[in-house]
């Protein structure tokens, strides 16, 4: 088995990552109610509020995860050899991907196949029969034209792909002169946002998001740039620290740009539709907002989350298995409660709360078995580092404060 060591933890990075992972629950719960095709839907979908919530969270949610992953990769490579780093990333990303596509994704595809009356199905192919007979056809590639898919696990192969070139970068590639130039005038950190806007303007019209890894070049350029930028920040701590100096202006700009983007976004897409603008201009506003929001979150995160928050500190070790489990639970709950109509807010709240509870319980259980730790991307240990009672103690102490 692979024994993995962990680099020192950054409380602000861990907390930001934990918050983003937890917010995946309301994000994917809203997918049951929005206007875009998905794996399961409420029978009365769509609802404008669901589209609004999804657009709001999607401004920087996944982008922040990739950016933080790049920073973590930089710190890991300072403490590990290239081979050890790749082994760790393979165990953490590819192993749970291989297991998850069978154990966690197949049930999502199956419930979609056996529910032909659901509106806005992403892949309207019908199947009659149980899950086990369905598994004989599951490996026909690829969804949505066939069955095999990685659904929400797309993040894992993408991140692994972007980590590969990082092992070939050395200290000569960290651009110290550029770092000094940025540090002298931190406002210059807004300039890399122009690269992001340029990527989207050049590639997105020809390569819409597919998450199929092969023909997803706009996403590769977008997220790959963020991983590389995060890696550069990790190798240049003075630049990363200087983000705090522009956090207020970044907050002001991101709030204004997000508001402007929603004002230009059509109502049927979750916006307000107050200002008519060409799609290209609206697209540029959206990704300018993303960059400013990323700087805002990094700057304020460093200030506000320098000390651990007990309840989130307890969640950090199980964030990855929580991410693996959550969408499967949402899709299955949406299927089980398909006949629950007419109360979308109550239904969404019930799905989100129950998903959070079940995902935490499953992730917590997975963290306390050597084999399930390996299957869910956690470092393999015959005896888990954090026994159940110690994590319970953290939660009890936090609750006692209230």
C-alpha positions as CSV (number, residue, x, y, z in Angstrom):
1,X,0.0,0.0,0.0
2,X,1.0,3.6,-0.5
3,X,1.9,5.4,2.7
4,X,1.3,9.1,2.2
5,X,2.6,12.0,4.3
6,X,0.8,15.4,4.4
7,X,2.4,18.8,4.1
8,X,1.7,21.5,6.8
9,X,-1.9,22.8,6.7
10,X,-2.9,26.3,5.9
11,X,-6.0,27.1,7.9
12,X,-7.3,29.7,5.5
13,X,-6.9,27.3,2.5
14,X,-8.4,24.4,4.3
15,X,-11.4,26.5,5.4
16,X,-12.0,28.0,1.9
17,X,-11.9,24.5,0.4
18,X,-14.2,23.1,3.0
19,X,-16.8,25.9,2.4
20,X,-16.7,25.4,-1.3
21,X,-17.2,21.6,-1.0
22,X,-20.1,22.2,1.4
23,X,-21.7,24.6,-1.0
24,X,-21.7,21.9,-3.6
25,X,-24.8,20.6,-1.8
26,X,-27.0,23.6,-2.4
27,X,-25.5,23.9,-5.9
28,X,-26.4,20.4,-7.0
29,X,-29.7,20.5,-5.1
30,X,-30.7,23.5,-7.2
31,X,-30.0,21.4,-10.3
32,X,-33.1,19.5,-9.5
33,X,-35.1,22.7,-10.0
34,X,-33.3,24.8,-12.7
35,X,-33.9,25.2,-16.4
36,X,-31.0,23.2,-17.7
37,X,-31.0,19.5,-18.4
38,X,-29.7,17.3,-15.6
39,X,-29.8,13.7,-14.3
40,X,-32.9,14.2,-12.2
41,X,-35.5,17.0,-12.0
42,X,-38.5,18.1,-10.0
43,X,-41.6,17.5,-11.9
44,X,-42.5,21.2,-11.9
45,X,-39.0,22.5,-12.9
46,X,-37.8,25.0,-13.8
47,X,-37.8,27.7,-11.1
48,X,-36.1,31.0,-11.6
49,X,-34.7,31.0,-8.0
50,X,-32.8,27.8,-8.7
51,X,-31.1,29.3,-11.8
52,X,-30.2,32.4,-9.8
53,X,-28.6,30.3,-7.0
54,X,-26.7,28.2,-9.5
55,X,-25.4,31.3,-11.4
56,X,-24.4,32.9,-8.1
57,X,-22.4,30.0,-6.8
58,X,-20.9,29.2,-10.2
59,X,-19.1,32.5,-10.6
60,X,-16.1,31.2,-8.7
61,X,-16.9,27.9,-7.0
62,X,-15.0,25.4,-9.1
63,X,-12.4,27.9,-10.1
64,X,-11.5,28.5,-6.5
65,X,-11.1,24.8,-6.0
66,X,-8.6,24.6,-8.9
67,X,-6.7,27.6,-7.7
68,X,-6.4,26.3,-4.2
69,X,-5.3,22.9,-5.6
70,X,-2.5,24.6,-7.5
71,X,-1.3,26.3,-4.2
72,X,-1.4,23.0,-2.4
73,X,0.5,21.3,-5.2
74,X,3.3,23.9,-4.9
75,X,3.6,23.2,-1.2
76,X,3.5,19.5,-1.6
77,X,6.2,19.5,-4.3
78,X,8.5,21.4,-1.9
79,X,8.3,18.5,0.6
80,X,8.1,15.5,-1.7
81,X,9.9,14.1,-4.7
82,X,8.2,14.2,-8.1
83,X,7.5,10.4,-7.9
84,X,6.1,10.7,-4.4
85,X,3.9,13.6,-5.5
86,X,2.5,11.7,-8.5
87,X,1.9,8.6,-6.4
88,X,0.0,10.7,-3.9
89,X,-2.1,12.5,-6.6
90,X,-2.9,9.1,-8.3
91,X,-4.0,7.6,-5.0
92,X,-6.0,10.7,-4.1
93,X,-7.6,11.4,-7.5
94,X,-7.6,8.5,-9.8
95,X,-8.3,5.6,-7.4
96,X,-11.6,7.2,-6.2
97,X,-12.4,8.1,-9.8
98,X,-12.1,4.5,-10.9
99,X,-14.2,3.2,-8.0
100,X,-16.6,6.1,-7.9
101,X,-17.6,5.8,-11.6
102,X,-18.9,2.3,-10.8
103,X,-20.2,2.6,-7.2
104,X,-21.4,6.2,-7.2
105,X,-22.2,7.2,-10.8
106,X,-23.9,4.1,-12.1
107,X,-26.8,4.5,-9.6
108,X,-27.3,8.1,-10.9
109,X,-27.5,6.9,-14.5
110,X,-29.8,4.1,-13.6
111,X,-32.4,6.2,-11.8
112,X,-32.4,8.6,-14.8
113,X,-32.9,5.7,-17.2
114,X,-35.9,4.3,-15.2
115,X,-37.7,7.6,-14.9
116,X,-38.8,8.5,-18.4
117,X,-41.4,11.1,-17.3
118,X,-38.9,13.4,-15.7
119,X,-38.6,16.8,-17.6
120,X,-35.3,18.1,-18.8
121,X,-33.5,14.8,-18.7
122,X,-29.9,15.2,-19.9
123,X,-29.8,11.7,-21.4
124,X,-33.4,10.5,-22.3
125,X,-32.6,6.8,-22.8
126,X,-35.0,4.5,-21.1
127,X,-34.3,1.2,-19.2
128,X,-36.6,-1.3,-17.6
129,X,-35.3,-3.3,-14.7
130,X,-33.2,-3.2,-11.6
131,X,-29.7,-1.8,-11.0
132,X,-27.9,-5.1,-11.3
133,X,-29.3,-5.9,-14.8
134,X,-28.5,-2.3,-15.8
135,X,-24.8,-2.8,-14.8
136,X,-24.4,-5.2,-17.7
137,X,-24.9,-2.3,-20.1
138,X,-23.4,0.5,-17.9
139,X,-19.9,0.3,-19.5
140,X,-21.2,1.3,-23.0
141,X,-19.5,4.6,-23.6
142,X,-20.2,7.3,-23.4
143,X,-22.9,9.4,-21.7
144,X,-25.2,11.0,-22.7
145,X,-25.4,8.9,-25.9
146,X,-24.7,5.8,-23.8
147,X,-24.3,5.0,-20.1
148,X,-20.8,5.1,-19.0
149,X,-19.9,8.5,-17.3
150,X,-18.0,10.1,-14.5
151,X,-20.7,12.8,-13.8
152,X,-19.7,15.0,-10.9
153,X,-16.3,13.2,-10.6
154,X,-15.0,15.1,-13.7
155,X,-13.0,17.3,-11.3
156,X,-10.7,14.4,-10.4
157,X,-9.2,13.5,-13.8
158,X,-9.0,17.2,-14.7
159,X,-7.0,18.1,-11.6
160,X,-4.8,15.1,-12.1
161,X,-4.1,16.1,-15.7
162,X,-3.2,19.6,-14.6
163,X,-0.9,18.3,-11.9
164,X,1.3,16.3,-14.3
165,X,3.1,19.3,-15.9
166,X,3.7,20.8,-12.4
167,X,6.3,18.2,-11.6
168,X,8.5,19.4,-14.5
169,X,8.5,23.0,-13.3
170,X,11.5,23.9,-11.0
171,X,12.5,27.0,-9.2
172,X,13.7,28.6,-12.4
173,X,10.2,28.7,-13.6
174,X,8.7,30.6,-10.7
175,X,9.3,34.0,-12.3
176,X,10.9,35.8,-9.4
177,X,11.2,39.0,-11.3
178,X,7.5,39.0,-12.2
179,X,6.8,38.2,-8.5
180,X,8.8,41.3,-7.4
181,X,7.0,43.4,-10.0
182,X,3.6,42.3,-8.7
183,X,4.6,42.8,-5.0
184,X,5.7,46.4,-5.6
185,X,2.2,47.3,-6.8
186,X,-0.3,44.7,-5.7
187,X,-3.0,46.2,-8.0
188,X,-1.2,44.5,-10.8
189,X,-2.6,41.2,-9.6
190,X,-5.8,42.2,-11.4
191,X,-3.9,42.0,-14.7
192,X,-3.9,38.1,-15.0
193,X,-7.6,38.3,-15.1
194,X,-7.2,39.6,-18.6
195,X,-5.6,36.2,-19.5
196,X,-8.7,34.5,-18.2
197,X,-11.0,36.8,-20.2
198,X,-8.9,36.2,-23.3
199,X,-9.1,32.4,-22.9
200,X,-12.8,32.5,-22.6
201,X,-13.2,34.9,-25.6
202,X,-10.9,32.9,-27.8
203,X,-12.0,29.3,-26.9
204,X,-15.4,29.2,-25.4
205,X,-17.4,29.9,-28.6
206,X,-15.8,26.8,-30.2
207,X,-15.5,24.6,-27.2
208,X,-18.5,24.7,-24.9
209,X,-18.2,22.9,-21.6
210,X,-18.4,19.1,-21.9
211,X,-16.4,17.7,-19.0
212,X,-15.3,14.8,-21.3
213,X,-11.6,15.6,-21.0
214,X,-10.9,15.2,-24.7
215,X,-12.6,18.1,-26.5
216,X,-13.0,20.5,-23.6
217,X,-10.2,22.9,-24.5
218,X,-11.9,26.0,-23.1
219,X,-12.2,24.4,-19.7
220,X,-8.7,23.0,-19.9
221,X,-7.2,26.5,-20.6
222,X,-9.4,28.1,-18.0
223,X,-8.8,25.7,-15.1
224,X,-5.3,24.8,-16.1
225,X,-4.3,28.5,-16.0
226,X,-5.9,28.7,-12.5
227,X,-3.9,25.7,-11.3
228,X,-0.7,27.1,-12.7
229,X,-1.4,30.5,-11.2
230,X,-2.2,28.9,-7.8
231,X,1.1,27.0,-8.1
232,X,2.9,30.2,-8.8
233,X,1.3,31.9,-5.7
234,X,2.4,28.9,-3.6
235,X,6.0,29.3,-4.8
236,X,5.9,33.1,-4.2
237,X,4.4,33.7,-0.7
238,X,5.1,37.4,-0.8
239,X,2.8,37.8,-3.9
240,X,0.1,35.7,-2.2
241,X,0.4,37.8,1.0
242,X,0.1,41.0,-1.0
243,X,-3.4,40.0,-2.1
244,X,-4.6,41.2,1.3
245,X,-3.6,44.7,0.3
246,X,-6.1,44.8,-2.5
247,X,-8.9,42.7,-0.9
248,X,-11.2,45.8,-0.4
249,X,-11.0,47.0,-3.9
250,X,-11.3,43.4,-5.1
251,X,-14.5,43.1,-3.1
252,X,-15.9,46.3,-4.5
253,X,-15.1,45.4,-8.0
254,X,-16.4,41.8,-7.7
255,X,-19.7,43.0,-6.2
256,X,-20.2,45.6,-8.9
257,X,-19.3,43.2,-11.7
258,X,-21.5,40.4,-10.4
259,X,-24.4,42.8,-10.0
260,X,-23.8,44.1,-13.6
261,X,-23.6,40.6,-14.9
262,X,-26.9,39.6,-13.4
263,X,-28.5,42.8,-14.7
264,X,-27.4,41.8,-18.2
265,X,-28.3,38.1,-17.8
266,X,-31.7,37.2,-19.3
267,X,-34.5,36.2,-16.9
268,X,-34.8,32.7,-18.3
269,X,-31.1,32.1,-17.5
270,X,-31.5,33.2,-13.8
271,X,-30.7,36.9,-14.3
272,X,-32.7,40.1,-14.1
273,X,-32.6,41.1,-17.8
274,X,-32.5,44.9,-17.1
275,X,-29.7,45.7,-19.6
276,X,-29.5,44.2,-23.1
277,X,-25.9,43.5,-24.1
278,X,-24.2,41.3,-26.6
279,X,-23.3,37.9,-25.4
280,X,-19.6,38.6,-25.8
281,X,-19.7,41.6,-23.5
282,X,-21.8,39.7,-20.9
283,X,-19.3,36.9,-21.0
284,X,-16.4,39.3,-20.4
285,X,-18.1,40.8,-17.4
286,X,-18.8,37.4,-15.9
287,X,-15.1,36.3,-16.1
288,X,-13.8,39.7,-14.9
289,X,-16.2,39.2,-11.9
290,X,-14.7,35.7,-11.4
291,X,-11.2,36.9,-11.2
292,X,-12.0,39.8,-8.8
293,X,-14.0,37.4,-6.6
294,X,-11.1,34.9,-6.5
295,X,-8.8,37.7,-5.3
296,X,-11.4,38.8,-2.8
297,X,-11.8,35.3,-1.3
298,X,-8.0,34.7,-1.1
299,X,-7.5,38.1,0.5
300,X,-10.3,38.0,3.1
301,X,-9.8,34.2,3.6
302,X,-6.2,34.9,4.7
303,X,-7.4,37.5,7.2
304,X,-10.6,35.9,8.5
305,X,-9.6,32.2,8.5
306,X,-6.1,32.4,9.9
307,X,-7.3,30.5,12.9
308,X,-9.2,27.2,12.4
309,X,-13.0,27.1,12.8
310,X,-13.6,24.0,15.0
311,X,-16.6,22.6,13.0
312,X,-14.9,23.1,9.7
313,X,-11.6,21.8,11.1
314,X,-13.5,18.6,11.9
315,X,-14.9,18.5,8.3
316,X,-11.6,19.1,6.5
317,X,-10.3,15.5,6.7
318,X,-13.5,14.1,5.2
319,X,-14.0,16.8,2.5
320,X,-13.0,14.6,-0.4
321,X,-15.3,11.6,0.4
322,X,-18.1,14.1,1.2
323,X,-17.6,15.4,-2.3
324,X,-17.7,11.9,-3.8
325,X,-20.9,10.9,-2.0
326,X,-23.1,14.1,-2.2
327,X,-24.4,14.1,-5.7
328,X,-25.4,10.5,-5.7
329,X,-27.5,11.1,-2.6
330,X,-29.1,14.2,-4.2
331,X,-30.1,12.4,-7.4
332,X,-31.5,9.4,-5.5
333,X,-33.5,11.7,-3.1
334,X,-34.8,13.6,-6.1
335,X,-35.9,10.3,-7.6
336,X,-37.5,9.0,-4.3
337,X,-39.3,12.3,-3.8
338,X,-40.4,12.7,-7.4
339,X,-44.0,12.9,-6.5
340,X,-43.4,15.6,-3.9
341,X,-44.5,18.7,-5.9
342,X,-45.8,22.2,-5.1
343,X,-43.4,23.0,-2.3
344,X,-40.1,23.6,-4.0
345,X,-38.4,25.5,-1.1
346,X,-39.3,22.9,1.5
347,X,-38.3,20.0,-0.8
348,X,-35.0,21.7,-1.7
349,X,-34.2,22.3,2.0
350,X,-35.1,18.7,2.9
351,X,-32.9,17.4,0.1
352,X,-30.0,19.7,1.1
353,X,-30.1,19.0,4.8
354,X,-30.5,15.2,4.4
355,X,-27.8,15.1,1.8
356,X,-25.4,17.0,4.1
357,X,-26.1,14.6,7.0
358,X,-25.8,11.4,5.0
359,X,-22.7,12.6,3.2
360,X,-21.0,13.5,6.4
361,X,-21.9,10.1,8.0
362,X,-20.8,8.2,5.0
363,X,-17.5,10.2,4.7
364,X,-16.9,9.9,8.4
365,X,-17.4,6.1,8.2
366,X,-15.1,5.9,5.2
367,X,-12.4,7.7,7.1
368,X,-12.3,5.0,9.8
369,X,-11.6,2.0,7.7
370,X,-8.3,1.4,6.0
371,X,-9.8,0.1,2.7
372,X,-12.5,2.7,2.4
373,X,-9.9,5.4,3.1
374,X,-8.0,4.1,0.1
375,X,-11.2,3.9,-2.0
376,X,-12.2,7.5,-1.2
377,X,-8.8,9.1,-1.8
378,X,-7.8,9.5,1.8
379,X,-4.2,8.7,2.9
380,X,-4.0,5.0,3.7
381,X,-3.4,4.3,7.4
382,X,-4.1,1.1,9.2
383,X,-5.1,3.1,12.2
384,X,-6.8,6.4,11.3
385,X,-4.9,9.5,12.6
386,X,-8.1,11.0,14.0
387,X,-10.2,8.6,16.1
388,X,-14.0,9.2,16.1
389,X,-14.0,10.4,19.7
390,X,-11.5,13.2,19.0
391,X,-13.5,14.5,16.1
392,X,-16.7,14.3,18.3
393,X,-14.8,16.2,21.0
394,X,-14.1,19.1,18.5
395,X,-17.8,19.3,17.6
396,X,-18.9,19.1,21.3
397,X,-16.5,21.9,22.3
398,X,-17.8,24.0,19.4
399,X,-21.5,23.4,20.3
400,X,-20.7,24.2,24.0
401,X,-19.8,27.7,23.0
402,X,-23.4,28.3,21.9
